[in-house]
Amino acid sequence: MTALSRYDRKALWLLVICAAALGLPDLSARAQTGGAAAAPSGESTVEERPGYVPTAGDERLPAIYQRQMVFYRTAEPAGTIIVDTTDRYLYLIQGDSRAIRYGIGVGRDGFQWEGLQRIVRKAEWPDWVPPAEMIARQPYLPRFMAGGPGNPLGARAMYLGTTVYRIHGTNQPNTIGSAVSSGCIRLVNPDVMDLYNRVPVGTKVIVQQKPKV
């Protein structure tokens, strides 16, 4: 690559200064890094950590993602699960405009989806088989891992229709509130165990995405 001339460097820094003055942080970041833009807020390239066992302290989420009863108006009947992938919440409808709200991690860019499914199977301490695209990114991952505290699927899993997606636990509580998965919905283990005990096979699951503005 040809080195930048004194005049090119001067023009580049003028671009950075103008971008910052106009409130264009993405443009400023591209100029400083030679074209690489910063990742969108909430997006991450966090890799799976098979074998890592989170502590109780790890699983203590920030207040906004802690399990709690909230006001939630919907026409859906009690027992329905509504997943808000934009705000990173899962709601278990209770009726009377109330719902139990859980903080979640969702699919990263390119692995997001929406639609209506039903829970067709439930499993305690599920086994984990990393998908091919994950193996391509992290070739050192095991091709199979038996269920247990260090398993990336966590303590419980609820399988959605005929898809490859699940609502499951995680051994990385720090990913709650982020878009990091391959499309599955993840909760911390205490929360996924609570949800697992509340919903039967056949539960309706509505996954929603708010339009980008």
Phi and psi restraints in degrees (value plus and minus 20) as a CYANA .aco file:
   2 THR   PHI     -92.6   -52.6
   2 THR   PSI     116.1   156.1
   3 ALA   PHI     -85.6   -45.6
   3 ALA   PSI     126.1   166.1
   4 LEU   PHI     -90.7   -50.7
   4 LEU   PSI     118.8   158.8
   5 SER   PHI     -94.7   -54.7
   5 SER   PSI     148.3   188.3
   6 ARG   PHI     -78.6   -38.6
   6 ARG   PSI     -58.5   -18.5
   7 TYR   PHI     -92.2   -52.2
   7 TYR   PSI     -56.9   -16.9
   8 ASP   PHI     -83.8   -43.8
   8 ASP   PSI     -62.0   -22.0
   9 ARG   PHI     -84.3   -44.3
   9 ARG   PSI     -59.5   -19.5
  10 LYS   PHI     -83.4   -43.4
  10 LYS   PSI     -62.9   -22.9
  11 ALA   PHI     -84.6   -44.6
  11 ALA   PSI     -58.2   -18.2
  12 LEU   PHI     -83.5   -43.5
  12 LEU   PSI     -64.4   -24.4
  13 TRP   PHI     -89.8   -49.8
  13 TRP   PSI     -52.7   -12.7
  14 LEU   PHI     -82.6   -42.6
  14 LEU   PSI     -58.1   -18.1
  15 LEU   PHI     -83.0   -43.0
  15 LEU   PSI     -62.6   -22.6
  16 VAL   PHI     -81.0   -41.0
  16 VAL   PSI     -66.6   -26.6
  17 ILE   PHI     -84.4   -44.4
  17 ILE   PSI     -62.9   -22.9
  18 CYS   PHI     -85.2   -45.2
  18 CYS   PSI     -60.8   -20.8
  19 ALA   PHI     -82.7   -42.7
  19 ALA   PSI     -62.8   -22.8
  20 ALA   PHI     -85.0   -45.0
  20 ALA   PSI     -60.0   -20.0
  21 ALA   PHI     -86.7   -46.7
  21 ALA   PSI     -52.6   -12.6
  22 LEU   PHI    -108.4   -68.4
  22 LEU   PSI     -16.5    23.5
  23 GLY   PHI      52.7    92.7
  23 GLY   PSI      18.0    58.0
  24 LEU   PHI    -134.6   -94.6
  24 LEU   PSI      53.6    93.6
  25 PRO   PHI     -81.1   -41.1
  25 PRO   PSI     -53.4   -13.4
  26 ASP   PHI     -85.9   -45.9
  26 ASP   PSI     -62.0   -22.0
  27 LEU   PHI     -85.0   -45.0
  27 LEU   PSI     -61.8   -21.8
  28 SER   PHI     -80.3   -40.3
  28 SER   PSI     -63.4   -23.4
  29 ALA   PHI     -83.9   -43.9
  29 ALA   PSI     -61.0   -21.0
  30 ARG   PHI     -82.9   -42.9
  30 ARG   PSI     -60.8   -20.8
  31 ALA   PHI     -84.4   -44.4
  31 ALA   PSI     -59.0   -19.0
  32 GLN   PHI     -94.9   -54.9
  32 GLN   PSI     -48.4    -8.4
  33 THR   PHI    -122.6   -82.6
  33 THR   PSI     -14.3    25.7
  34 GLY   PHI      56.6    96.6
  34 GLY   PSI       5.1    45.1
  35 GLY   PHI      97.2   137.2
  35 GLY   PSI     -29.8    10.2
  36 ALA   PHI    -106.9   -66.9
  36 ALA   PSI      95.1   135.1
  37 ALA   PHI    -102.4   -62.4
  37 ALA   PSI     133.5   173.5
  38 ALA   PHI     -88.4   -48.4
  38 ALA   PSI     132.8   172.8
  39 ALA   PHI     -87.7   -47.7
  39 ALA   PSI     126.5   166.5
  40 PRO   PHI     -79.8   -39.8
  40 PRO   PSI     133.5   173.5
  41 SER   PHI     -79.7   -39.7
  41 SER   PSI     114.4   154.4
  42 GLY   PHI      65.9   105.9
  42 GLY   PSI     -31.2     8.8
  43 GLU   PHI    -108.4   -68.4
  43 GLU   PSI     131.8   171.8
  44 SER   PHI    -174.0  -134.0
  44 SER   PSI     138.2   178.2
  45 THR   PHI    -131.6   -91.6
  45 THR   PSI      11.2    51.2
  46 VAL   PHI     -78.4   -38.4
  46 VAL   PSI     113.4   153.4
  47 GLU   PHI    -118.5   -78.5
  47 GLU   PSI     134.1   174.1
  48 GLU   PHI     -85.6   -45.6
  48 GLU   PSI     129.2   169.2
  49 ARG   PHI    -147.8  -107.8
  49 ARG   PSI      51.0    91.0
  50 PRO   PHI     -77.9   -37.9
  50 PRO   PSI     113.7   153.7
  51 GLY   PHI      79.6   119.6
  51 GLY   PSI     -39.2     0.8
  52 TYR   PHI     -95.9   -55.9
  52 TYR   PSI     110.0   150.0
  53 VAL   PHI    -131.1   -91.1
  53 VAL   PSI      93.2   133.2
  54 PRO   PHI     -90.3   -50.3
  54 PRO   PSI     129.4   169.4
  55 THR   PHI    -109.4   -69.4
  55 THR   PSI     149.3   189.3
  56 ALA   PHI     -79.7   -39.7
  56 ALA   PSI     -55.5   -15.5
  57 GLY   PHI     -85.0   -45.0
  57 GLY   PSI     -59.7   -19.7
  58 ASP   PHI     -79.3   -39.3
  58 ASP   PSI     -56.5   -16.5
  59 GLU   PHI    -106.9   -66.9
  59 GLU   PSI     -14.9    25.1
  60 ARG   PHI    -106.5   -66.5
  60 ARG   PSI      82.8   122.8
  61 LEU   PHI     -99.8   -59.8
  61 LEU   PSI     139.8   179.8
  62 PRO   PHI     -77.1   -37.1
  62 PRO   PSI     132.8   172.8
  63 ALA   PHI     -71.9   -31.9
  63 ALA   PSI     -59.3   -19.3
  64 ILE   PHI     -88.0   -48.0
  64 ILE   PSI     -39.2     0.8
  65 TYR   PHI    -128.1   -88.1
  65 TYR   PSI     -15.0    25.0
  66 GLN   PHI     -95.3   -55.3
  66 GLN   PSI     125.5   165.5
  67 ARG   PHI     -80.0   -40.0
  67 ARG   PSI     110.5   150.5
  68 GLN   PHI    -181.5  -141.5
  68 GLN   PSI     137.5   177.5
  69 MET   PHI    -103.1   -63.1
  69 MET   PSI     111.0   151.0
  70 VAL   PHI    -153.9  -113.9
  70 VAL   PSI     143.0   183.0
  71 PHE   PHI     -95.1   -55.1
  71 PHE   PSI     109.3   149.3
  72 TYR   PHI    -172.2  -132.2
  72 TYR   PSI      93.5   133.5
  73 ARG   PHI    -113.8   -73.8
  73 ARG   PSI     106.0   146.0
  74 THR   PHI    -177.3  -137.3
  74 THR   PSI     136.1   176.1
  75 ALA   PHI    -107.1   -67.1
  75 ALA   PSI     -26.8    13.2
  76 GLU   PHI     -91.9   -51.9
  76 GLU   PSI     125.4   165.4
  77 PRO   PHI     -93.2   -53.2
  77 PRO   PSI     142.1   182.1
  78 ALA   PHI     -76.9   -36.9
  78 ALA   PSI     121.8   161.8
  79 GLY   PHI      78.9   118.9
  79 GLY   PSI     -33.0     7.0
  80 THR   PHI     -96.5   -56.5
  80 THR   PSI     123.7   163.7
  81 ILE   PHI    -122.7   -82.7
  81 ILE   PSI     108.7   148.7
  82 ILE   PHI    -139.6   -99.6
  82 ILE   PSI     103.8   143.8
  83 VAL   PHI    -125.5   -85.5
  83 VAL   PSI     100.1   140.1
  84 ASP   PHI    -121.1   -81.1
  84 ASP   PSI      77.4   117.4
  85 THR   PHI     -92.3   -52.3
  85 THR   PSI     -45.3    -5.3
  86 THR   PHI     -90.7   -50.7
  86 THR   PSI     -67.7   -27.7
  87 ASP   PHI    -110.5   -70.5
  87 ASP   PSI     -23.7    16.3
  88 ARG   PHI      47.2    87.2
  88 ARG   PSI      26.9    66.9
  89 TYR   PHI    -151.1  -111.1
  89 TYR   PSI     126.4   166.4
  90 LEU   PHI    -135.6   -95.6
  90 LEU   PSI     110.5   150.5
  91 TYR   PHI    -132.9   -92.9
  91 TYR   PSI     109.1   149.1
  92 LEU   PHI    -123.5   -83.5
  92 LEU   PSI      89.5   129.5
  93 ILE   PHI     -87.6   -47.6
  93 ILE   PSI     112.9   152.9
  94 GLN   PHI    -129.9   -89.9
  94 GLN   PSI     -31.2     8.8
  95 GLY   PHI      71.0   111.0
  95 GLY   PSI     147.4   187.4
  96 ASP   PHI      34.9    74.9
  96 ASP   PSI      19.0    59.0
  97 SER   PHI      38.4    78.4
  97 SER   PSI      14.5    54.5
  98 ARG   PHI    -146.8  -106.8
  98 ARG   PSI     133.3   173.3
  99 ALA   PHI    -173.4  -133.4
  99 ALA   PSI     131.5   171.5
 100 ILE   PHI    -107.9   -67.9
 100 ILE   PSI     105.0   145.0
 101 ARG   PHI    -126.7   -86.7
 101 ARG   PSI     112.7   152.7
 102 TYR   PHI    -140.4  -100.4
 102 TYR   PSI     120.9   160.9
 103 GLY   PHI     -96.8   -56.8
 103 GLY   PSI     122.3   162.3
 104 ILE   PHI    -157.4  -117.4
 104 ILE   PSI     145.3   185.3
 105 GLY   PHI    -130.3   -90.3
 105 GLY   PSI     126.9   166.9
 106 VAL   PHI    -150.1  -110.1
 106 VAL   PSI    -198.3  -158.3
 107 GLY   PHI     -88.1   -48.1
 107 GLY   PSI     117.9   157.9
 108 ARG   PHI     -94.9   -54.9
 108 ARG   PSI     155.9   195.9
 109 ASP   PHI     -75.6   -35.6
 109 ASP   PSI     109.5   149.5
 110 GLY   PHI      75.8   115.8
 110 GLY   PSI     -32.4     7.6
 111 PHE   PHI    -146.2  -106.2
 111 PHE   PSI       0.1    40.1
 112 GLN   PHI    -109.5   -69.5
 112 GLN   PSI     130.0   170.0
 113 TRP   PHI    -173.6  -133.6
 113 TRP   PSI     147.1   187.1
 114 GLU   PHI    -167.7  -127.7
 114 GLU   PSI     140.1   180.1
 115 GLY   PHI     129.7   169.7
 115 GLY   PSI    -193.9  -153.9
 116 LEU   PHI    -131.2   -91.2
 116 LEU   PSI     107.4   147.4
 117 GLN   PHI    -156.2  -116.2
 117 GLN   PSI     154.4   194.4
 118 ARG   PHI    -151.8  -111.8
 118 ARG   PSI     129.6   169.6
 119 ILE   PHI     -91.7   -51.7
 119 ILE   PSI     101.2   141.2
 120 VAL   PHI    -127.2   -87.2
 120 VAL   PSI     -35.2     4.8
 121 ARG   PHI    -177.6  -137.6
 121 ARG   PSI     129.9   169.9
 122 LYS   PHI    -148.6  -108.6
 122 LYS   PSI     127.1   167.1
 123 ALA   PHI    -165.2  -125.2
 123 ALA   PSI     120.3   160.3
 124 GLU   PHI    -116.0   -76.0
 124 GLU   PSI     115.3   155.3
 125 TRP   PHI      24.4    64.4
 125 TRP   PSI      43.4    83.4
 126 PRO   PHI     -87.9   -47.9
 126 PRO   PSI     132.1   172.1
 127 ASP   PHI     -92.8   -52.8
 127 ASP   PSI     138.8   178.8
 128 TRP   PHI    -144.4  -104.4
 128 TRP   PSI     107.4   147.4
 129 VAL   PHI    -142.4  -102.4
 129 VAL   PSI      83.7   123.7
 130 PRO   PHI     -79.4   -39.4
 130 PRO   PSI     116.1   156.1
 131 PRO   PHI     -86.9   -46.9
 131 PRO   PSI     141.1   181.1
 132 ALA   PHI     -78.1   -38.1
 132 ALA   PSI     -59.9   -19.9
 133 GLU   PHI     -85.7   -45.7
 133 GLU   PSI     -50.5   -10.5
 134 MET   PHI     -93.6   -53.6
 134 MET   PSI     -59.6   -19.6
 135 ILE   PHI     -81.0   -41.0
 135 ILE   PSI     -57.9   -17.9
 136 ALA   PHI     -82.8   -42.8
 136 ALA   PSI     -56.8   -16.8
 137 ARG   PHI     -99.4   -59.4
 137 ARG   PSI     -56.1   -16.1
 138 GLN   PHI    -149.1  -109.1
 138 GLN   PSI      55.9    95.9
 139 PRO   PHI     -82.1   -42.1
 139 PRO   PSI     -35.9     4.1
 140 TYR   PHI    -101.1   -61.1
 140 TYR   PSI     -26.2    13.8
 141 LEU   PHI     -86.6   -46.6
 141 LEU   PSI     129.8   169.8
 142 PRO   PHI     -87.3   -47.3
 142 PRO   PSI     130.6   170.6
 143 ARG   PHI    -101.4   -61.4
 143 ARG   PSI     -34.7     5.3
 144 PHE   PHI    -174.6  -134.6
 144 PHE   PSI     120.6   160.6
 145 MET   PHI    -160.4  -120.4
 145 MET   PSI     104.4   144.4
 146 ALA   PHI     -86.5   -46.5
 146 ALA   PSI     133.5   173.5
 147 GLY   PHI     -81.2   -41.2
 147 GLY   PSI     130.4   170.4
 148 GLY   PHI     144.0   184.0
 148 GLY   PSI     156.1   196.1
 149 PRO   PHI     -78.6   -38.6
 149 PRO   PSI     -47.9    -7.9
 150 GLY   PHI    -114.1   -74.1
 150 GLY   PSI     -12.7    27.3
 151 ASN   PHI     -99.2   -59.2
 151 ASN   PSI     113.8   153.8
 152 PRO   PHI     -80.1   -40.1
 152 PRO   PSI     -40.1    -0.1
 153 LEU   PHI    -102.4   -62.4
 153 LEU   PSI     -26.5    13.5
 154 GLY   PHI      52.7    92.7
 154 GLY   PSI    -175.8  -135.8
 155 ALA   PHI    -100.7   -60.7
 155 ALA   PSI     -47.2    -7.2
 156 ARG   PHI    -165.8  -125.8
 156 ARG   PSI     135.1   175.1
 157 ALA   PHI    -162.8  -122.8
 157 ALA   PSI     121.6   161.6
 158 MET   PHI    -144.6  -104.6
 158 MET   PSI      98.8   138.8
 159 TYR   PHI    -111.1   -71.1
 159 TYR   PSI     116.5   156.5
 160 LEU   PHI    -124.5   -84.5
 160 LEU   PSI      89.3   129.3
 161 GLY   PHI      32.7    72.7
 161 GLY   PSI    -158.9  -118.9
 162 THR   PHI    -119.0   -79.0
 162 THR   PSI      -7.5    32.5
 163 THR   PHI    -100.6   -60.6
 163 THR   PSI     156.7   196.7
 164 VAL   PHI    -112.1   -72.1
 164 VAL   PSI     -15.7    24.3
 165 TYR   PHI    -111.2   -71.2
 165 TYR   PSI     131.6   171.6
 166 ARG   PHI    -161.1  -121.1
 166 ARG   PSI     137.3   177.3
 167 ILE   PHI    -118.9   -78.9
 167 ILE   PSI     101.5   141.5
 168 HIS   PHI    -168.1  -128.1
 168 HIS   PSI     153.8   193.8
 169 GLY   PHI    -101.7   -61.7
 169 GLY   PSI    -189.0  -149.0
 170 THR   PHI    -177.2  -137.2
 170 THR   PSI     132.3   172.3
 171 ASN   PHI    -119.7   -79.7
 171 ASN   PSI      -8.6    31.4
 172 GLN   PHI    -147.2  -107.2
 172 GLN   PSI      58.5    98.5
 173 PRO   PHI     -78.2   -38.2
 173 PRO   PSI     -44.8    -4.8
 174 ASN   PHI     -86.8   -46.8
 174 ASN   PSI     -31.0     9.0
 175 THR   PHI    -107.5   -67.5
 175 THR   PSI     -25.5    14.5
 176 ILE   PHI     -87.5   -47.5
 176 ILE   PSI     112.7   152.7
 177 GLY   PHI      74.4   114.4
 177 GLY   PSI     -20.0    20.0
 178 SER   PHI    -138.8   -98.8
 178 SER   PSI     145.7   185.7
 179 ALA   PHI    -125.7   -85.7
 179 ALA   PSI      76.2   116.2
 180 VAL   PHI    -153.1  -113.1
 180 VAL   PSI     -34.2     5.8
 181 SER   PHI    -108.5   -68.5
 181 SER   PSI     159.2   199.2
 182 SER   PHI    -114.1   -74.1
 182 SER   PSI       5.1    45.1
 183 GLY   PHI      98.7   138.7
 183 GLY   PSI     -36.2     3.8
 184 CYS   PHI     -96.0   -56.0
 184 CYS   PSI     141.6   181.6
 185 ILE   PHI    -124.3   -84.3
 185 ILE   PSI     101.5   141.5
 186 ARG   PHI    -134.2   -94.2
 186 ARG   PSI     125.2   165.2
 187 LEU   PHI    -149.7  -109.7
 187 LEU   PSI     140.3   180.3
 188 VAL   PHI     -85.5   -45.5
 188 VAL   PSI     135.8   175.8
 189 ASN   PHI     -77.5   -37.5
 189 ASN   PSI     -63.9   -23.9
 190 PRO   PHI     -79.4   -39.4
 190 PRO   PSI     -55.8   -15.8
 191 ASP   PHI     -94.5   -54.5
 191 ASP   PSI     -61.3   -21.3
 192 VAL   PHI     -88.5   -48.5
 192 VAL   PSI     -51.3   -11.3
 193 MET   PHI     -88.2   -48.2
 193 MET   PSI     -59.7   -19.7
 194 ASP   PHI     -82.7   -42.7
 194 ASP   PSI     -67.5   -27.5
 195 LEU   PHI     -83.3   -43.3
 195 LEU   PSI     -63.9   -23.9
 196 TYR   PHI     -75.4   -35.4
 196 TYR   PSI     -60.8   -20.8
 197 ASN   PHI     -94.5   -54.5
 197 ASN   PSI     -35.2     4.8
 198 ARG   PHI    -117.1   -77.1
 198 ARG   PSI     -40.6    -0.6
 199 VAL   PHI    -139.6   -99.6
 199 VAL   PSI     117.7   157.7
 200 PRO   PHI    -113.3   -73.3
 200 PRO   PSI     148.8   188.8
 201 VAL   PHI     -78.6   -38.6
 201 VAL   PSI     119.4   159.4
 202 GLY   PHI      81.6   121.6
 202 GLY   PSI     -30.4     9.6
 203 THR   PHI     -79.2   -39.2
 203 THR   PSI     114.6   154.6
 204 LYS   PHI     -95.7   -55.7
 204 LYS   PSI     114.6   154.6
 205 VAL   PHI    -144.9  -104.9
 205 VAL   PSI      99.3   139.3
 206 ILE   PHI    -129.0   -89.0
 206 ILE   PSI      98.6   138.6
 207 VAL   PHI    -124.4   -84.4
 207 VAL   PSI     101.5   141.5
 208 GLN   PHI    -138.2   -98.2
 208 GLN   PSI     126.8   166.8
 209 GLN   PHI    -146.5  -106.5
 209 GLN   PSI     111.4   151.4
 210 LYS   PHI     -99.0   -59.0
 210 LYS   PSI     121.2   161.2
 211 PRO   PHI     -82.1   -42.1
 211 PRO   PSI     122.8   162.8
 212 LYS   PHI     -95.2   -55.2
 212 LYS   PSI     118.8   158.8
